[in-house]
Amino acid sequence: AALLGSSAPGWIKKQALAPLTVSSVNTASDEVALWPLPQKFQTSVDAFRLSSASFQIVHAKESTAGPSCSLLQNAFRRYYSYIFGNGRKHGKNLENVFDADLAELQVQITSADPECDGYPSLKSDESYQLEVNQPTAVLKAASVWGALRGLETFSQLVYEDDYGGQNINKTSISDFPRFAHRGILLDSSRHYLPLKVILANLEAMAMNKFNVFHWHIVDDQSFPFQSRTFPDLSHKGAYHPYTHVYTPADVKMVIEFARMRGIRVLAEFDSPGHTFSWGKGQTGLLTPCFSGSSPSGTFGPVNPILNSTYDFMTRFFKEVSTVFPDAYIHLGGDEVDFSCWKSNPDIQKFMDQQGFGQDYRKLESYYIQRLLDIVSTTNKGYMVWQEVFDNGVKLKGDTVVEVWMNNNVDKELQNVTGSGFTAILSAPWYLDYISYGQDWKKYYTVEPLNFEGTAEQKKLVIGGEACLWGEYVDATNLTPRLWPRASAVGERLWSDENVKDVGSAYDRLVKHRCRMVRRGIPAEPLYIGFCPHEYSGN
Amino acid sequence: AALLGSSAPGWIKKQALAPLTVSSVNTASDEVALWPLPQKFQTSVDAFRLSSASFQIVHAKESTAGPSCSLLQNAFRRYYSYIFGNGRKHGKNLENVFDADLAELQVQITSADPECDGYPSLKSDESYQLEVNQPTAVLKAASVWGALRGLETFSQLVYEDDYGGQNINKTSISDFPRFAHRGILLDSSRHYLPLKVILANLEAMAMNKFNVFHWHIVDDQSFPFQSRTFPDLSHKGAYHPYTHVYTPADVKMVIEFARMRGIRVLAEFDSPGHTFSWGKGQTGLLTPCFSGSSPSGTFGPVNPILNSTYDFMTRFFKEVSTVFPDAYIHLGGDEVDFSCWKSNPDIQKFMDQQGFGQDYRKLESYYIQRLLDIVSTTNKGYMVWQEVFDNGVKLKGDTVVEVWMNNNVDKELQNVTGSGFTAILSAPWYLDYISYGQDWKKYYTVEPLNFEGTAEQKKLVIGGEACLWGEYVDATNLTPRLWPRASAVGERLWSDENVKDVGSAYDRLVKHRCRMVRRGIPAEPLYIGFCPHEYSGN
């Protein structure tokens, strides 16, 4: 029983390429469920067995990558474990290889530079071709980034038969992402997220072909990022200076763990609002609020009128730009509350001098403009929340505007792309909002390009993000709350736009979530039912 | 700083009994947060230290229980671990006992029968008195059930100071539950719940002084209860006959684990509706539905017109009554769909013979009546969902009616108690319904006795239950979804009715949830913030 339809025209659904060769396949292959669905694929009832004793994932002879490519070596081991189970012992090639066995998967990187030691980027080529046939399956990709995606797909094709054996059907896949930016936002300020939780979710992201970890690392409530230049920021601004911080080594580990899975780490240091915790370790950075003619003792957004502010930002972002290798930094710029600025006489004076009148958006823009200029000198691109665009700040051409306000999304996308800027969409995917029932369907049926605009404009929408803000989320509940709800966003951003049938998505997603569970991710159930292997992690 | 207010008249808030003796106490004692709040208590700034090397929990000389009381021995070990941490090594009384040390907690059972080997019941005395003073604290209770509650309270009084030492303030507590039935409903049919999850939640229940585990063990979707008399019920009716069943040994373990914590296991075998899974292993039990004049191949509720049905129920409940030691069995009786009965010509004929006309509620009552008579012969009491009462079934005087429909709750409580039946309330506490934000406040502010009725009627409301139905819940997300939301219900059912200030509840509950986290329960956060020891379980 060939089971997977194709989303692309010209490919035939449920096409049988060859007669059934392994008798137990019929029912077992119904278990195969690819998520997200590849762009083009063809599968068959012709099934091969994988022997845990002899099956190998190897570099193809023609590959430009070899055993020195630790990213792939690491991935080979990881996917071997996913296929055969971590705990399963196996002999050393003691078993014979039978005729019906799939002996190996050859991974062939075709570009001169396989990018083994590089970082994934917005421009990374994640496409791959996968041919599963006897006795050898071949995975081809231009770079390691496509190979990682193909390895995930290969592992999803393998299914267990009734005798506990691993099988795979003859299959042909050509795949590539619809959108280049497929992100998950986690917030480590409202609640500190232990490293273990972050790493587990990077694993889950790879299982869903996400490629950006948007790390909303600091905010009003706490500043867990340990800066070498300004150690007081976390020492005084974190929930706890030792147990609730990310040391430089922690950050490095997150970045490397993500790189190994083809995931960018996009750090966000949001300002001038959302900075209350910054003020604890950096005196004078925030605006003193006034009550009448005297300071009230409370503080508002970053003080935009002092040179010391910009000196601080210059040094701080210089460090940040070296800590985070990604070509982009997210600078925030959302939800600036003007009341404190309004109360402060020095700010008012500055507003007069600059001729801003009473338009505090102009003051905000003034600050952001100077900040962007500072960050530009670090040779980083920047991402910002939509207010920065809305307020008319002058932006570099490669700026990415993140559309998050869930009113007039279409209009906003129209405006941002109409002005020639690239955009990513997160407005419909605020996964911190929970409700009873299957809300994944709501996330799944969003079509990001449903706004009015030219083909050129649509090309400027480079992806989206599922955001799990941290007000109600910490290590206890984050992972089951995020998965498989975010998986719905994952398929929307990877697969063809015509892959949108909720019914067939349900069937695949049920199985995909059980696969995540089996791999140790406590992804919650979609609805009534069971997994052959239930979660046993706690 | 004395920190805990009292809810009872005549007790003075923040009363200092003695001067401060340990300097580090001032801030650290702010960490103490009792949950649920005891009925009467008095505390002081006078603090004592607990040495992990020398502190002991022991049987008082006067106690009617001694080292042969394994329930208490087990509890002493458990609470020692909660206080000093599981992993902490300690010497064998090598340290000196200092003047300011609390040397031991003496537990004194005062009744002739301490009930060490008994099961908790609706009539168990859970009251206790706790006096913490130097050099010995004394916990007095009539039976082990009160001692268990007092041990939990004692452990909650202990707080860690800035040097990692454990301290406790001079305290005097007299406590008892407001309601006798304080339950949690878990549903192991919509999703199978591994034993580990059930046991973890029994632990959490004890931390919140719940005393009934309402085990909605089977339903339409699966029949995981392994019956010795009718093994096909689970073999054919469970999601999987080996991996997704509760063996007799499993059930025994749940019951014993619960008993050790003073928790009753109230098993529910719901009929005549919600029985689809029963039909798989017991041919002829369910009503064949008809399409026109021929059977449609589908099945409805239990077939109430066959003698074989009652023979089966007699044998089945005979087994159930021996497997579950509790004095009550929950027989369900909710949501019976009449359409299948209506379609069946044999049922119609029976209705005519009995003179039921077209009133299928009479047929339902007929079935339930016979079932109740069967169960009565096992000497068990029974609980039923409210429909059974609403439909006018004749009930034994000790029947407990569970009010679950969240419309006209007050009217229903009035009617049930007005008819002289005891009632428990679960309608406002369906915790499977989730929403964004702090819904625990909604659960917390429910007042169960807010209906019009005499004092006699109010006495008939013996408690309530927080219900976590299983449609969207399994091992991956159950525990953080249940806690600390169910804790709100726990305090409502234990503490005085005047304990209802949401603000002070918030402060205590934040700390109580961190305590649960520290004890290994992944209780989710109420809102922004942190725990000194974050969850590290996965």
Chai-1 contact restraints between the chains, C-beta under 6 A:
chainA,res_idxA,chainB,res_idxB,connection_type,confidence,min_distance_angstrom,max_distance_angstrom,comment,restraint_id
A,R190,B,I528,contact,1.0,0.0,6.0,A-B,restraint_1
A,Y192,B,F530,contact,1.0,0.0,6.0,A-B,restraint_2
A,P194,B,E534,contact,1.0,0.0,6.0,A-B,restraint_3
A,Q221,B,I528,contact,1.0,0.0,6.0,A-B,restraint_4
A,Y239,B,F530,contact,1.0,0.0,6.0,A-B,restraint_5
A,H244,B,F530,contact,1.0,0.0,6.0,A-B,restraint_6
A,Y433,B,Y436,contact,1.0,0.0,6.0,A-B,restraint_7
A,I434,B,I434,contact,1.0,0.0,6.0,A-B,restraint_8
A,I434,B,Y436,contact,1.0,0.0,6.0,A-B,restraint_9
A,Y436,B,Y433,contact,1.0,0.0,6.0,A-B,restraint_10
A,Y436,B,I434,contact,1.0,0.0,6.0,A-B,restraint_11
A,E471,B,I528,contact,1.0,0.0,6.0,A-B,restraint_12
A,D474,B,P525,contact,1.0,0.0,6.0,A-B,restraint_13
A,A475,B,E534,contact,1.0,0.0,6.0,A-B,restraint_14
A,A475,B,Y535,contact,1.0,0.0,6.0,A-B,restraint_15
A,T476,B,P480,contact,1.0,0.0,6.0,A-B,restraint_16
A,T476,B,P522,contact,1.0,0.0,6.0,A-B,restraint_17
A,T476,B,E524,contact,1.0,0.0,6.0,A-B,restraint_18
A,T476,B,Y535,contact,1.0,0.0,6.0,A-B,restraint_19
A,N477,B,P480,contact,1.0,0.0,6.0,A-B,restraint_20
A,N477,B,E524,contact,1.0,0.0,6.0,A-B,restraint_21
A,P480,B,T476,contact,1.0,0.0,6.0,A-B,restraint_22
A,P480,B,N477,contact,1.0,0.0,6.0,A-B,restraint_23
A,P522,B,T476,contact,1.0,0.0,6.0,A-B,restraint_24
A,E524,B,T476,contact,1.0,0.0,6.0,A-B,restraint_25
A,E524,B,N477,contact,1.0,0.0,6.0,A-B,restraint_26
A,P525,B,D474,contact,1.0,0.0,6.0,A-B,restraint_27
A,I528,B,R190,contact,1.0,0.0,6.0,A-B,restraint_28
A,I528,B,Q221,contact,1.0,0.0,6.0,A-B,restraint_29
A,I528,B,E471,contact,1.0,0.0,6.0,A-B,restraint_30
A,F530,B,Y192,contact,1.0,0.0,6.0,A-B,restraint_31
A,F530,B,Y239,contact,1.0,0.0,6.0,A-B,restraint_32
A,F530,B,H244,contact,1.0,0.0,6.0,A-B,restraint_33
A,E534,B,P194,contact,1.0,0.0,6.0,A-B,restraint_34
A,E534,B,A475,contact,1.0,0.0,6.0,A-B,restraint_35
A,Y535,B,A475,contact,1.0,0.0,6.0,A-B,restraint_36
A,Y535,B,T476,contact,1.0,0.0,6.0,A-B,restraint_37
A,G537,B,N538,contact,1.0,0.0,6.0,A-B,restraint_38
A,N538,B,G537,contact,1.0,0.0,6.0,A-B,restraint_39
A,N538,B,N538,contact,1.0,0.0,6.0,A-B,restraint_40
